[in-house]
Amino acid sequence: MSPTPQTSSTLSLPSSRPGETVAAGEAHPKQGDAACAMHSTAILRGQKAVEIIHNGLSYRLQATRLGKLILTK
């Protein structure tokens, strides 16, 4: 069996306010605001891995075959 190519995408997560998103480099919700919870399926959007930019650094979030998540720098 030949390996399938892995693709990743950069992601903007929703802020704590409905209808708004927080992209890299933008202001984040104030400390003390309620944390939002997201399903991993919403973050991965059908892909096995996504790239997350945090404080100017790139991280990779990927789902394993056993259903676990791995975050690597």
C-alpha positions as CSV (number, residue, x, y, z in Angstrom):
1,M,0.0,0.0,0.0
2,S,1.5,3.4,-0.9
3,P,1.3,6.2,1.6
4,T,-1.2,9.0,1.0
5,P,0.2,12.5,0.9
6,Q,-0.4,14.5,4.1
7,T,-1.7,18.0,3.7
8,S,-2.1,20.7,6.3
9,S,-3.8,24.1,6.4
10,T,-3.5,27.1,8.6
11,L,-6.6,27.7,10.8
12,S,-8.4,30.6,12.4
13,L,-10.2,29.7,15.6
14,P,-13.5,31.4,16.8
15,S,-13.2,34.0,19.5
16,S,-15.4,33.9,22.6
17,R,-17.8,36.2,20.8
18,P,-20.2,34.6,18.3
19,G,-19.6,35.6,14.7
20,E,-15.9,36.7,15.2
21,T,-12.7,34.7,14.6
22,V,-9.2,35.3,16.0
23,A,-6.5,34.9,13.4
24,A,-2.7,34.9,14.0
25,G,-1.5,38.4,15.0
26,E,-4.9,39.7,16.0
27,A,-6.1,40.6,19.6
28,H,-7.2,37.6,21.6
29,P,-10.2,37.5,24.0
30,K,-9.5,39.2,27.3
31,Q,-8.2,37.2,30.2
32,G,-11.1,36.1,32.3
33,D,-13.5,35.6,29.4
34,A,-15.2,32.3,29.3
35,A,-13.1,29.7,27.4
36,C,-14.8,28.3,24.3
37,A,-14.8,24.5,23.7
38,M,-14.5,23.1,20.2
39,H,-14.8,19.6,18.8
40,S,-11.6,18.3,17.2
41,T,-13.6,17.6,14.1
42,A,-14.3,21.4,13.8
43,I,-10.6,22.1,14.1
44,L,-9.3,19.3,11.8
45,R,-12.2,19.8,9.2
46,G,-11.8,16.3,7.8
47,Q,-8.0,16.4,7.6
48,K,-5.5,14.3,9.5
49,A,-3.4,17.4,10.4
50,V,-3.6,21.2,10.6
51,E,-1.0,23.9,11.2
52,I,-1.6,26.2,14.1
53,I,0.3,29.5,14.4
54,H,0.8,30.6,18.0
55,N,2.9,33.6,19.1
56,G,4.6,33.5,15.7
57,L,5.6,29.9,15.9
58,S,4.1,27.0,13.8
59,Y,2.7,23.9,15.5
60,R,1.2,20.8,13.9
61,L,-1.9,19.2,15.4
62,Q,-2.6,15.7,14.0
63,A,-5.0,12.9,14.8
64,T,-3.6,9.4,15.1
65,R,-5.2,6.2,13.8
66,L,-6.1,5.4,17.4
67,G,-8.1,8.6,17.8
68,K,-5.6,10.5,19.9
69,L,-4.2,14.0,19.2
70,I,-0.6,15.0,18.9
71,L,0.7,18.6,19.0
72,T,4.3,19.1,17.8
73,K,6.4,22.2,17.3
